[in-house]
Amino acid sequence: MLFDFLFALKRIKVFALIGESGTGKSFRAKLVAQKYGIEYIIDDGLLIKENRIIAGHSAKKEKTFLTAVKVALFDEKAHRDEIARKLQNEKIRKILVLGTSEKMVNKIAARLQMPPPSKIVKIEDIATHDEIEKAIRMRRIEGKHVIPIPSIEIKRNYPNIFYDAIQIFKKKSPPETIGRTPKIHEKSVVRPEYSKKGKVIISEAALSQIISHCIDEHDQDIRIKKLLVRDSELGYRLAITIDVPYDLQLGGNIHDLQQYIIDNIERSTGILIEEVNIIIDRIIQ
């Protein structure tokens, strides 16, 4: 039974739409889905089919930015299981996953037991520079987000975050469409709960303290000599220089430490870690 369940999910063809936060992915998701014949969309913790929420819960209703990130990444097992069961029951063949980076959509696909995306569309491929800049201004100045479903669905599921609605008319180009009613995609513009209070930002110093705590929890005999935290497009890059005890099994223990740091930071903060480089400076007696 479990094998059949996982096999069904592995047969799904995954498409991805990626772009930095606020660049207009949700705004254009339906048009991308229509172009590739995709009925299902995963966006910010929701599984959407034909303008309806059929599973999940929206990251937009979370009280803080960090918990919203966790919801978008399906950090909680119950949330993952709900979506995975619906994916299997719906017998989905194609699905569009939205994310801020290739690493993020790969993580979402893996957590939902789906294969990695076979087709990746970047927001820059489908939106002009001016359109992207306008979307970013709307996000940063007004705190508005878009969910690719009609406002009635938002009213029904999340009345506390409903804000406004917009309609997008699909352009008619083929001659056979002349005289027909243009297709309309309705989307909801919302102001998430966390945007009303401002975002929570973790400084590199605070992140360094979390890393130090992780290392101390993992092995109190490991001494940190230097710690560098660098931000990148795909997440954070960490460089950790350490001294280790003579009797430490370097191979397995160091790899375990890398994974322990990644898992704890991503679980507790929602921050994506691109890589953890560990430099062993000295073996201590």
C-alpha atoms as an extended CHARMM CRD file, in Angstrom:
* protein
*
       285  EXT
         1         1  MET       CA              0.0000000000        0.0000000000        0.0000000000  PROA      1               0.0000000000
         2         2  LEU       CA              2.7770000000        2.4430000000        0.9250000000  PROA      2               0.0000000000
         3         3  PHE       CA              4.7250000000        1.4290000000       -2.2040000000  PROA      3               0.0000000000
         4         4  ASP       CA              1.6820000000        2.0950000000       -4.4180000000  PROA      4               0.0000000000
         5         5  PHE       CA              1.1940000000        5.4660000000       -2.7010000000  PROA      5               0.0000000000
         6         6  LEU       CA              4.7970000000        6.5730000000       -3.2450000000  PROA      6               0.0000000000
         7         7  PHE       CA              4.8740000000        5.1920000000       -6.7890000000  PROA      7               0.0000000000
         8         8  ALA       CA              1.8010000000        7.2520000000       -7.7040000000  PROA      8               0.0000000000
         9         9  LEU       CA              3.4520000000       10.4310000000       -6.4220000000  PROA      9               0.0000000000
        10        10  LYS       CA              6.6950000000        9.6870000000       -8.2620000000  PROA      10              0.0000000000
        11        11  ARG       CA              4.7900000000        9.5420000000      -11.5620000000  PROA      11              0.0000000000
        12        12  ILE       CA              3.6990000000       13.1740000000      -11.2410000000  PROA      12              0.0000000000
        13        13  LYS       CA              5.3900000000       15.5500000000      -13.6910000000  PROA      13              0.0000000000
        14        14  VAL       CA              6.4970000000       18.5780000000      -11.6960000000  PROA      14              0.0000000000
        15        15  PHE       CA              6.8460000000       22.0670000000      -13.1670000000  PROA      15              0.0000000000
        16        16  ALA       CA              8.3190000000       24.9690000000      -11.1970000000  PROA      16              0.0000000000
        17        17  LEU       CA              7.8780000000       28.7360000000      -11.3400000000  PROA      17              0.0000000000
        18        18  ILE       CA             10.6670000000       30.4760000000       -9.4590000000  PROA      18              0.0000000000
        19        19  GLY       CA             11.4990000000       34.0610000000       -8.6190000000  PROA      19              0.0000000000
        20        20  GLU       CA             12.4310000000       36.1670000000       -5.6370000000  PROA      20              0.0000000000
        21        21  SER       CA              9.7520000000       37.0150000000       -3.1040000000  PROA      21              0.0000000000
        22        22  GLY       CA              7.3650000000       39.6680000000       -4.3560000000  PROA      22              0.0000000000
        23        23  THR       CA              8.2440000000       39.4500000000       -8.0650000000  PROA      23              0.0000000000
        24        24  GLY       CA              4.7670000000       38.3380000000       -9.1780000000  PROA      24              0.0000000000
        25        25  LYS       CA              4.8660000000       34.5090000000       -9.2820000000  PROA      25              0.0000000000
        26        26  SER       CA              1.4020000000       33.9870000000       -7.8150000000  PROA      26              0.0000000000
        27        27  PHE       CA              0.0540000000       36.7160000000      -10.1000000000  PROA      27              0.0000000000
        28        28  ARG       CA              1.1140000000       34.7720000000      -13.2100000000  PROA      28              0.0000000000
        29        29  ALA       CA              0.8580000000       31.1910000000      -11.9420000000  PROA      29              0.0000000000
        30        30  LYS       CA             -2.4940000000       30.4590000000      -13.5910000000  PROA      30              0.0000000000
        31        31  LEU       CA             -1.2960000000       31.6170000000      -16.9990000000  PROA      31              0.0000000000
        32        32  VAL       CA              1.8050000000       29.4030000000      -16.7520000000  PROA      32              0.0000000000
        33        33  ALA       CA             -0.3550000000       26.4670000000      -15.6770000000  PROA      33              0.0000000000
        34        34  GLN       CA             -2.6890000000       26.9870000000      -18.6130000000  PROA      34              0.0000000000
        35        35  LYS       CA              0.1950000000       27.1450000000      -21.0750000000  PROA      35              0.0000000000
        36        36  TYR       CA              1.4890000000       23.7110000000      -20.0220000000  PROA      36              0.0000000000
        37        37  GLY       CA             -1.8810000000       22.0920000000      -19.3950000000  PROA      37              0.0000000000
        38        38  ILE       CA             -1.4500000000       21.9570000000      -15.6090000000  PROA      38              0.0000000000
        39        39  GLU       CA             -4.5330000000       21.7080000000      -13.3860000000  PROA      39              0.0000000000
        40        40  TYR       CA             -2.8400000000       21.8070000000       -9.9750000000  PROA      40              0.0000000000
        41        41  ILE       CA             -0.7250000000       24.4850000000       -8.2820000000  PROA      41              0.0000000000
        42        42  ILE       CA              1.2030000000       24.4500000000       -5.0040000000  PROA      42              0.0000000000
        43        43  ASP       CA              1.7160000000       27.9390000000       -3.6390000000  PROA      43              0.0000000000
        44        44  ASP       CA              2.4940000000       29.0690000000       -0.0780000000  PROA      44              0.0000000000
        45        45  GLY       CA              1.2580000000       25.8880000000        1.5970000000  PROA      45              0.0000000000
        46        46  LEU       CA             -1.8770000000       25.4590000000       -0.5260000000  PROA      46              0.0000000000
        47        47  LEU       CA             -2.8380000000       22.8320000000       -3.0990000000  PROA      47              0.0000000000
        48        48  ILE       CA             -5.0450000000       24.5850000000       -5.6470000000  PROA      48              0.0000000000
        49        49  LYS       CA             -7.1520000000       23.0480000000       -8.4280000000  PROA      49              0.0000000000
        50        50  GLU       CA             -9.1720000000       25.1020000000      -10.9000000000  PROA      50              0.0000000000
        51        51  ASN       CA             -9.4950000000       28.1690000000       -8.6690000000  PROA      51              0.0000000000
        52        52  ARG       CA            -10.3010000000       26.1200000000       -5.5440000000  PROA      52              0.0000000000
        53        53  ILE       CA             -8.2640000000       25.3000000000       -2.4620000000  PROA      53              0.0000000000
        54        54  ILE       CA             -8.4770000000       21.5130000000       -2.1190000000  PROA      54              0.0000000000
        55        55  ALA       CA             -5.8670000000       20.9340000000        0.6160000000  PROA      55              0.0000000000
        56        56  GLY       CA             -3.3710000000       22.6690000000        2.9000000000  PROA      56              0.0000000000
        57        57  HSD       CA             -3.4950000000       25.9950000000        4.6690000000  PROA      57              0.0000000000
        58        58  SER       CA             -2.1370000000       29.3510000000        3.5990000000  PROA      58              0.0000000000
        59        59  ALA       CA              1.1450000000       30.7630000000        4.8340000000  PROA      59              0.0000000000
        60        60  LYS       CA             -0.5120000000       34.1720000000        4.4490000000  PROA      60              0.0000000000
        61        61  LYS       CA             -2.5880000000       33.6540000000        7.6170000000  PROA      61              0.0000000000
        62        62  GLU       CA              0.4210000000       33.0380000000        9.8630000000  PROA      62              0.0000000000
        63        63  LYS       CA              1.1890000000       35.5810000000       12.5630000000  PROA      63              0.0000000000
        64        64  THR       CA              4.9210000000       35.8620000000       11.8340000000  PROA      64              0.0000000000
        65        65  PHE       CA              7.0850000000       35.8250000000        8.7340000000  PROA      65              0.0000000000
        66        66  LEU       CA              9.1420000000       32.8700000000        9.9950000000  PROA      66              0.0000000000
        67        67  THR       CA              6.1270000000       30.6400000000       10.6360000000  PROA      67              0.0000000000
        68        68  ALA       CA              4.8280000000       31.6140000000        7.1920000000  PROA      68              0.0000000000
        69        69  VAL       CA              8.0760000000       30.3490000000        5.6470000000  PROA      69              0.0000000000
        70        70  LYS       CA              7.7120000000       27.0550000000        7.5130000000  PROA      70              0.0000000000
        71        71  VAL       CA              4.1760000000       26.6050000000        6.1890000000  PROA      71              0.0000000000
        72        72  ALA       CA              5.3210000000       27.3550000000        2.6190000000  PROA      72              0.0000000000
        73        73  LEU       CA              8.0380000000       24.6990000000        3.0010000000  PROA      73              0.0000000000
        74        74  PHE       CA              5.6230000000       22.1110000000        4.4890000000  PROA      74              0.0000000000
        75        75  ASP       CA              7.7380000000       21.8880000000        7.6110000000  PROA      75              0.0000000000
        76        76  GLU       CA              5.0380000000       20.1610000000        9.6930000000  PROA      76              0.0000000000
        77        77  LYS       CA              4.4370000000       16.4580000000        9.0560000000  PROA      77              0.0000000000
        78        78  ALA       CA              0.6480000000       16.7180000000        9.3410000000  PROA      78              0.0000000000
        79        79  HSD       CA              0.6310000000       19.4330000000        6.6720000000  PROA      79              0.0000000000
        80        80  ARG       CA              2.8630000000       17.3530000000        4.3690000000  PROA      80              0.0000000000
        81        81  ASP       CA              0.7640000000       14.2370000000        4.8590000000  PROA      81              0.0000000000
        82        82  GLU       CA             -2.4770000000       16.0720000000        4.0920000000  PROA      82              0.0000000000
        83        83  ILE       CA             -1.1180000000       17.3550000000        0.7800000000  PROA      83              0.0000000000
        84        84  ALA       CA              0.5230000000       14.0320000000       -0.1340000000  PROA      84              0.0000000000
        85        85  ARG       CA             -2.7170000000       12.0980000000        0.4470000000  PROA      85              0.0000000000
        86        86  LYS       CA             -4.6590000000       14.5650000000       -1.6970000000  PROA      86              0.0000000000
        87        87  LEU       CA             -2.0500000000       14.3480000000       -4.4610000000  PROA      87              0.0000000000
        88        88  GLN       CA             -2.4190000000       10.5780000000       -4.5060000000  PROA      88              0.0000000000
        89        89  ASN       CA             -6.2290000000       10.5840000000       -4.3600000000  PROA      89              0.0000000000
        90        90  GLU       CA             -6.5280000000       13.1380000000       -7.1490000000  PROA      90              0.0000000000
        91        91  LYS       CA             -4.3680000000       11.0080000000       -9.4900000000  PROA      91              0.0000000000
        92        92  ILE       CA             -2.4420000000       14.1010000000      -10.5450000000  PROA      92              0.0000000000
        93        93  ARG       CA             -0.2860000000       13.9570000000      -13.6650000000  PROA      93              0.0000000000
        94        94  LYS       CA              1.0730000000       17.5320000000      -13.7780000000  PROA      94              0.0000000000
        95        95  ILE       CA              1.5830000000       20.0880000000      -11.0280000000  PROA      95              0.0000000000
        96        96  LEU       CA              3.1250000000       23.5760000000      -10.8060000000  PROA      96              0.0000000000
        97        97  VAL       CA              5.1690000000       24.3960000000       -7.6920000000  PROA      97              0.0000000000
        98        98  LEU       CA              5.9650000000       28.0300000000       -6.8600000000  PROA      98              0.0000000000
        99        99  GLY       CA              9.1190000000       28.9900000000       -4.9590000000  PROA      99              0.0000000000
       100       100  THR       CA             11.7790000000       31.6370000000       -4.5150000000  PROA      100             0.0000000000
       101       101  SER       CA             14.5970000000       29.4030000000       -5.7570000000  PROA      101             0.0000000000
       102       102  GLU       CA             15.3320000000       26.0720000000       -7.3970000000  PROA      102             0.0000000000
       103       103  LYS       CA             16.4680000000       24.7640000000       -4.0340000000  PROA      103             0.0000000000
       104       104  MET       CA             13.1410000000       25.6950000000       -2.4530000000  PROA      104             0.0000000000
       105       105  VAL       CA             10.9910000000       23.9630000000       -5.0970000000  PROA      105             0.0000000000
       106       106  ASN       CA             13.2460000000       20.9050000000       -4.9270000000  PROA      106             0.0000000000
       107       107  LYS       CA             12.7930000000       20.8400000000       -1.1480000000  PROA      107             0.0000000000
       108       108  ILE       CA              9.0070000000       21.1180000000       -1.4590000000  PROA      108             0.0000000000
       109       109  ALA       CA              8.8880000000       18.3640000000       -4.0800000000  PROA      109             0.0000000000
       110       110  ALA       CA             11.0530000000       16.0750000000       -1.9410000000  PROA      110             0.0000000000
       111       111  ARG       CA              8.9840000000       16.6880000000        1.1980000000  PROA      111             0.0000000000
       112       112  LEU       CA              5.8100000000       15.8050000000       -0.7000000000  PROA      112             0.0000000000
       113       113  GLN       CA              7.4410000000       12.6420000000       -2.1150000000  PROA      113             0.0000000000
       114       114  MET       CA              7.3550000000       14.0030000000       -5.6740000000  PROA      114             0.0000000000
       115       115  PRO       CA             10.1750000000       13.9460000000       -8.2530000000  PROA      115             0.0000000000
       116       116  PRO       CA             12.2270000000       17.1310000000       -8.7920000000  PROA      116             0.0000000000
       117       117  PRO       CA             10.9030000000       19.6080000000      -11.3720000000  PROA      117             0.0000000000
       118       118  SER       CA             11.3730000000       18.5300000000      -14.9860000000  PROA      118             0.0000000000
       119       119  LYS       CA             10.6530000000       22.0450000000      -16.2650000000  PROA      119             0.0000000000
       120       120  ILE       CA             11.6610000000       25.2760000000      -14.5210000000  PROA      120             0.0000000000
       121       121  VAL       CA             10.1910000000       28.6240000000      -15.5450000000  PROA      121             0.0000000000
       122       122  LYS       CA             11.8240000000       31.7690000000      -14.1900000000  PROA      122             0.0000000000
       123       123  ILE       CA              9.7500000000       34.8600000000      -13.5080000000  PROA      123             0.0000000000
       124       124  GLU       CA             12.1340000000       36.8280000000      -15.7450000000  PROA      124             0.0000000000
       125       125  ASP       CA             11.0560000000       34.6120000000      -18.6690000000  PROA      125             0.0000000000
       126       126  ILE       CA              7.3910000000       35.6150000000      -18.4250000000  PROA      126             0.0000000000
       127       127  ALA       CA              7.4340000000       39.1450000000      -16.9730000000  PROA      127             0.0000000000
       128       128  THR       CA              9.1930000000       42.3230000000      -18.0210000000  PROA      128             0.0000000000
       129       129  HSD       CA             11.6260000000       44.1830000000      -15.7950000000  PROA      129             0.0000000000
       130       130  ASP       CA              9.0500000000       46.9400000000      -15.2310000000  PROA      130             0.0000000000
       131       131  GLU       CA              6.3430000000       44.4240000000      -14.2770000000  PROA      131             0.0000000000
       132       132  ILE       CA              8.6460000000       42.7540000000      -11.7780000000  PROA      132             0.0000000000
       133       133  GLU       CA              9.6540000000       46.0990000000      -10.2650000000  PROA      133             0.0000000000
       134       134  LYS       CA              5.9900000000       47.0950000000       -9.9300000000  PROA      134             0.0000000000
       135       135  ALA       CA              5.2040000000       43.8220000000       -8.1490000000  PROA      135             0.0000000000
       136       136  ILE       CA              8.1300000000       44.3300000000       -5.7660000000  PROA      136             0.0000000000
       137       137  ARG       CA              6.9590000000       47.8640000000       -4.9270000000  PROA      137             0.0000000000
       138       138  MET       CA              3.4470000000       46.5870000000       -4.1940000000  PROA      138             0.0000000000
       139       139  ARG       CA              4.9050000000       43.9960000000       -1.8360000000  PROA      139             0.0000000000
       140       140  ARG       CA              7.3890000000       46.2180000000       -0.0300000000  PROA      140             0.0000000000
       141       141  ILE       CA              5.3740000000       49.4320000000        0.2480000000  PROA      141             0.0000000000
       142       142  GLU       CA              1.8010000000       48.1790000000        0.5800000000  PROA      142             0.0000000000
       143       143  GLY       CA              2.4510000000       44.7130000000        2.0100000000  PROA      143             0.0000000000
       144       144  LYS       CA              0.1140000000       43.1320000000       -0.5570000000  PROA      144             0.0000000000
       145       145  HSD       CA              0.4100000000       39.5150000000       -1.7200000000  PROA      145             0.0000000000
       146       146  VAL       CA             -1.4440000000       37.6180000000       -4.4470000000  PROA      146             0.0000000000
       147       147  ILE       CA             -3.1030000000       34.2020000000       -4.1490000000  PROA      147             0.0000000000
       148       148  PRO       CA             -4.0310000000       32.6400000000       -7.5400000000  PROA      148             0.0000000000
       149       149  ILE       CA             -7.6500000000       31.8940000000       -6.6100000000  PROA      149             0.0000000000
       150       150  PRO       CA            -10.9110000000       33.9250000000       -6.7090000000  PROA      150             0.0000000000
       151       151  SER       CA            -11.7860000000       36.1430000000       -3.7800000000  PROA      151             0.0000000000
       152       152  ILE       CA            -14.7960000000       33.9670000000       -2.9080000000  PROA      152             0.0000000000
       153       153  GLU       CA            -12.3950000000       31.1470000000       -1.9960000000  PROA      153             0.0000000000
       154       154  ILE       CA            -10.4530000000       33.4770000000        0.2940000000  PROA      154             0.0000000000
       155       155  LYS       CA            -13.6750000000       34.6910000000        1.9160000000  PROA      155             0.0000000000
       156       156  ARG       CA            -14.7290000000       31.0990000000        2.5110000000  PROA      156             0.0000000000
       157       157  ASN       CA            -11.4120000000       29.8150000000        3.8580000000  PROA      157             0.0000000000
       158       158  TYR       CA             -9.5710000000       32.8450000000        5.2820000000  PROA      158             0.0000000000
       159       159  PRO       CA            -11.9730000000       35.7490000000        5.8230000000  PROA      159             0.0000000000
       160       160  ASN       CA             -9.5220000000       37.4100000000        8.1950000000  PROA      160             0.0000000000
       161       161  ILE       CA             -6.9540000000       37.9720000000        5.4330000000  PROA      161             0.0000000000
       162       162  PHE       CA             -9.2450000000       38.9320000000        2.5530000000  PROA      162             0.0000000000
       163       163  TYR       CA             -8.2600000000       42.2890000000        1.1180000000  PROA      163             0.0000000000
       164       164  ASP       CA             -9.1920000000       42.8220000000       -2.5460000000  PROA      164             0.0000000000
       165       165  ALA       CA             -9.5530000000       41.0920000000       -5.9010000000  PROA      165             0.0000000000
       166       166  ILE       CA             -8.1940000000       41.5600000000       -9.4080000000  PROA      166             0.0000000000
       167       167  GLN       CA             -9.1740000000       40.1030000000      -12.7610000000  PROA      167             0.0000000000
       168       168  ILE       CA             -6.7920000000       39.2310000000      -15.5810000000  PROA      168             0.0000000000
       169       169  PHE       CA             -8.0690000000       38.8470000000      -19.1400000000  PROA      169             0.0000000000
       170       170  LYS       CA             -6.1730000000       36.3100000000      -21.2130000000  PROA      170             0.0000000000
       171       171  LYS       CA             -5.1870000000       37.7990000000      -24.5530000000  PROA      171             0.0000000000
       172       172  LYS       CA             -6.8630000000       36.3690000000      -27.6470000000  PROA      172             0.0000000000
       173       173  SER       CA             -4.4950000000       35.7160000000      -30.5170000000  PROA      173             0.0000000000
       174       174  PRO       CA             -5.5610000000       32.7160000000      -32.7010000000  PROA      174             0.0000000000
       175       175  PRO       CA             -8.1640000000       33.5970000000      -35.4050000000  PROA      175             0.0000000000
       176       176  GLU       CA            -10.5140000000       30.8660000000      -34.1470000000  PROA      176             0.0000000000
       177       177  THR       CA            -10.9470000000       32.7490000000      -30.8380000000  PROA      177             0.0000000000
       178       178  ILE       CA            -12.4600000000       35.8140000000      -32.5140000000  PROA      178             0.0000000000
       179       179  GLY       CA            -15.9700000000       36.4450000000      -31.2630000000  PROA      179             0.0000000000
       180       180  ARG       CA            -15.5440000000       34.3150000000      -28.1550000000  PROA      180             0.0000000000
       181       181  THR       CA            -15.7060000000       35.6240000000      -24.6220000000  PROA      181             0.0000000000
       182       182  PRO       CA            -12.1460000000       36.2020000000      -23.3560000000  PROA      182             0.0000000000
       183       183  LYS       CA            -11.0070000000       33.9280000000      -20.5400000000  PROA      183             0.0000000000
       184       184  ILE       CA            -10.7880000000       35.6280000000      -17.1490000000  PROA      184             0.0000000000
       185       185  HSD       CA             -8.5140000000       34.5970000000      -14.3080000000  PROA      185             0.0000000000
       186       186  GLU       CA             -9.5250000000       36.0900000000      -10.9830000000  PROA      186             0.0000000000
       187       187  LYS       CA             -6.9360000000       36.4190000000       -8.2490000000  PROA      187             0.0000000000
       188       188  SER       CA             -7.0850000000       37.6250000000       -4.6800000000  PROA      188             0.0000000000
       189       189  VAL       CA             -4.8760000000       40.3780000000       -3.3040000000  PROA      189             0.0000000000
       190       190  VAL       CA             -4.3580000000       39.8950000000        0.4150000000  PROA      190             0.0000000000
       191       191  ARG       CA             -2.5360000000       41.5560000000        3.2530000000  PROA      191             0.0000000000
       192       192  PRO       CA             -1.1250000000       38.6770000000        5.3330000000  PROA      192             0.0000000000
       193       193  GLU       CA             -1.3330000000       38.6540000000        9.0940000000  PROA      193             0.0000000000
       194       194  TYR       CA              2.4400000000       38.9480000000        9.5130000000  PROA      194             0.0000000000
       195       195  SER       CA              2.6920000000       41.9670000000        7.1790000000  PROA      195             0.0000000000
       196       196  LYS       CA              0.5180000000       44.0060000000        9.5610000000  PROA      196             0.0000000000
       197       197  LYS       CA              3.1490000000       43.7660000000       12.2710000000  PROA      197             0.0000000000
       198       198  GLY       CA              6.2490000000       43.9210000000       10.0870000000  PROA      198             0.0000000000
       199       199  LYS       CA              8.7090000000       41.1770000000        9.2640000000  PROA      199             0.0000000000
       200       200  VAL       CA             11.0430000000       39.3860000000       11.6140000000  PROA      200             0.0000000000
       201       201  ILE       CA             14.6610000000       39.6190000000       10.4880000000  PROA      201             0.0000000000
       202       202  ILE       CA             17.4450000000       37.4780000000       11.9050000000  PROA      202             0.0000000000
       203       203  SER       CA             20.8510000000       39.1440000000       11.9360000000  PROA      203             0.0000000000
       204       204  GLU       CA             24.0080000000       37.2760000000       11.0170000000  PROA      204             0.0000000000
       205       205  ALA       CA             25.1270000000       37.6440000000       14.6450000000  PROA      205             0.0000000000
       206       206  ALA       CA             21.9600000000       35.9630000000       15.9200000000  PROA      206             0.0000000000
       207       207  LEU       CA             22.2750000000       33.2330000000       13.3080000000  PROA      207             0.0000000000
       208       208  SER       CA             25.8780000000       32.6790000000       14.4250000000  PROA      208             0.0000000000
       209       209  GLN       CA             24.6480000000       32.1610000000       17.9940000000  PROA      209             0.0000000000
       210       210  ILE       CA             22.1550000000       29.5360000000       16.7880000000  PROA      210             0.0000000000
       211       211  ILE       CA             24.9370000000       27.7360000000       14.9050000000  PROA      211             0.0000000000
       212       212  SER       CA             27.1990000000       27.7920000000       17.9630000000  PROA      212             0.0000000000
       213       213  HSD       CA             24.3970000000       26.3320000000       20.0580000000  PROA      213             0.0000000000
       214       214  CYS       CA             23.8290000000       23.5640000000       17.4810000000  PROA      214             0.0000000000
       215       215  ILE       CA             27.5060000000       22.6080000000       17.5240000000  PROA      215             0.0000000000
       216       216  ASP       CA             27.6010000000       22.5870000000       21.3070000000  PROA      216             0.0000000000
       217       217  GLU       CA             24.4890000000       20.3820000000       21.4170000000  PROA      217             0.0000000000
       218       218  HSD       CA             25.9550000000       18.0050000000       18.8580000000  PROA      218             0.0000000000
       219       219  ASP       CA             29.3740000000       17.6340000000       20.5110000000  PROA      219             0.0000000000
       220       220  GLN       CA             30.6380000000       19.7290000000       23.4250000000  PROA      220             0.0000000000
       221       221  ASP       CA             34.2500000000       18.7690000000       22.6630000000  PROA      221             0.0000000000
       222       222  ILE       CA             34.2600000000       20.5580000000       19.3040000000  PROA      222             0.0000000000
       223       223  ARG       CA             35.6560000000       24.0920000000       19.5760000000  PROA      223             0.0000000000
       224       224  ILE       CA             34.6260000000       26.8410000000       17.1830000000  PROA      224             0.0000000000
       225       225  LYS       CA             37.5050000000       29.0620000000       16.0370000000  PROA      225             0.0000000000
       226       226  LYS       CA             35.8360000000       31.0550000000       13.2790000000  PROA      226             0.0000000000
       227       227  LEU       CA             32.3410000000       31.3960000000       11.8960000000  PROA      227             0.0000000000
       228       228  LEU       CA             31.3270000000       33.1890000000        8.6980000000  PROA      228             0.0000000000
       229       229  VAL       CA             27.7250000000       33.6870000000        7.5630000000  PROA      229             0.0000000000
       230       230  ARG       CA             27.0390000000       34.8950000000        4.0390000000  PROA      230             0.0000000000
       231       231  ASP       CA             23.6850000000       35.5970000000        2.3960000000  PROA      231             0.0000000000
       232       232  SER       CA             23.0780000000       34.4090000000       -1.1720000000  PROA      232             0.0000000000
       233       233  GLU       CA             20.1960000000       34.1350000000       -3.6520000000  PROA      233             0.0000000000
       234       234  LEU       CA             19.4780000000       30.5330000000       -2.6310000000  PROA      234             0.0000000000
       235       235  GLY       CA             19.8410000000       30.9720000000        1.1290000000  PROA      235             0.0000000000
       236       236  TYR       CA             22.7360000000       31.2870000000        3.5660000000  PROA      236             0.0000000000
       237       237  ARG       CA             26.2660000000       29.9320000000        3.1450000000  PROA      237             0.0000000000
       238       238  LEU       CA             28.1150000000       28.9830000000        6.3010000000  PROA      238             0.0000000000
       239       239  ALA       CA             31.8580000000       28.5270000000        6.7770000000  PROA      239             0.0000000000
       240       240  ILE       CA             32.8050000000       27.0800000000       10.1690000000  PROA      240             0.0000000000
       241       241  THR       CA             36.3980000000       26.5820000000       11.3050000000  PROA      241             0.0000000000
       242       242  ILE       CA             36.7550000000       24.1730000000       14.2190000000  PROA      242             0.0000000000
       243       243  ASP       CA             39.2030000000       22.2320000000       16.3720000000  PROA      243             0.0000000000
       244       244  VAL       CA             38.1750000000       18.6360000000       17.0180000000  PROA      244             0.0000000000
       245       245  PRO       CA             39.2770000000       16.0400000000       19.5970000000  PROA      245             0.0000000000
       246       246  TYR       CA             41.7650000000       13.3640000000       18.5680000000  PROA      246             0.0000000000
       247       247  ASP       CA             39.3580000000       10.4500000000       19.0050000000  PROA      247             0.0000000000
       248       248  LEU       CA             36.5280000000       11.9580000000       16.8860000000  PROA      248             0.0000000000
       249       249  GLN       CA             35.6010000000        9.8750000000       13.8550000000  PROA      249             0.0000000000
       250       250  LEU       CA             35.9790000000       12.6530000000       11.2930000000  PROA      250             0.0000000000
       251       251  GLY       CA             34.0310000000       11.2680000000        8.3310000000  PROA      251             0.0000000000
       252       252  GLY       CA             30.6500000000       10.3520000000        9.7730000000  PROA      252             0.0000000000
       253       253  ASN       CA             30.6200000000       12.8040000000       12.6630000000  PROA      253             0.0000000000
       254       254  ILE       CA             31.4320000000       15.8610000000       10.5630000000  PROA      254             0.0000000000
       255       255  HSD       CA             28.8010000000       14.9800000000        7.9680000000  PROA      255             0.0000000000
       256       256  ASP       CA             26.3040000000       14.4160000000       10.7760000000  PROA      256             0.0000000000
       257       257  LEU       CA             27.2170000000       17.8220000000       12.2030000000  PROA      257             0.0000000000
       258       258  GLN       CA             26.6020000000       19.5140000000        8.8370000000  PROA      258             0.0000000000
       259       259  GLN       CA             23.1520000000       17.9310000000        8.5460000000  PROA      259             0.0000000000
       260       260  TYR       CA             22.3480000000       18.6720000000       12.1970000000  PROA      260             0.0000000000
       261       261  ILE       CA             23.0750000000       22.3800000000       11.6740000000  PROA      261             0.0000000000
       262       262  ILE       CA             21.0080000000       22.5280000000        8.4640000000  PROA      262             0.0000000000
       263       263  ASP       CA             18.0260000000       20.6680000000        9.9300000000  PROA      263             0.0000000000
       264       264  ASN       CA             17.9160000000       22.6890000000       13.1510000000  PROA      264             0.0000000000
       265       265  ILE       CA             18.2660000000       26.1040000000       11.5200000000  PROA      265             0.0000000000
       266       266  GLU       CA             15.7100000000       25.4130000000        8.7970000000  PROA      266             0.0000000000
       267       267  ARG       CA             13.2540000000       23.8810000000       11.2720000000  PROA      267             0.0000000000
       268       268  SER       CA             13.5550000000       26.5960000000       13.9180000000  PROA      268             0.0000000000
       269       269  THR       CA             13.8080000000       29.6900000000       11.6830000000  PROA      269             0.0000000000
       270       270  GLY       CA             12.5180000000       28.7800000000        8.2250000000  PROA      270             0.0000000000
       271       271  ILE       CA             15.8120000000       30.0560000000        6.7660000000  PROA      271             0.0000000000
       272       272  LEU       CA             17.1780000000       28.1040000000        3.8030000000  PROA      272             0.0000000000
       273       273  ILE       CA             20.7860000000       26.9480000000        4.1460000000  PROA      273             0.0000000000
       274       274  GLU       CA             22.5280000000       26.5770000000        0.7850000000  PROA      274             0.0000000000
       275       275  GLU       CA             25.7080000000       25.0090000000        2.1210000000  PROA      275             0.0000000000
       276       276  VAL       CA             27.6940000000       24.3590000000        5.2900000000  PROA      276             0.0000000000
       277       277  ASN       CA             31.4580000000       24.2090000000        4.8260000000  PROA      277             0.0000000000
       278       278  ILE       CA             33.4020000000       22.9000000000        7.8110000000  PROA      278             0.0000000000
       279       279  ILE       CA             37.1510000000       23.5040000000        8.0350000000  PROA      279             0.0000000000
       280       280  ILE       CA             39.0740000000       21.4330000000       10.5710000000  PROA      280             0.0000000000
       281       281  ASP       CA             41.9700000000       23.6070000000       11.6810000000  PROA      281             0.0000000000
       282       282  ARG       CA             43.5040000000       21.4610000000       14.4090000000  PROA      282             0.0000000000
       283       283  ILE       CA             43.2360000000       18.0820000000       16.1170000000  PROA      283             0.0000000000
       284       284  ILE       CA             43.3120000000       18.5590000000       19.8790000000  PROA      284             0.0000000000
       285       285  GLN       CA             44.3660000000       16.0220000000       22.5320000000  PROA      285             0.0000000000
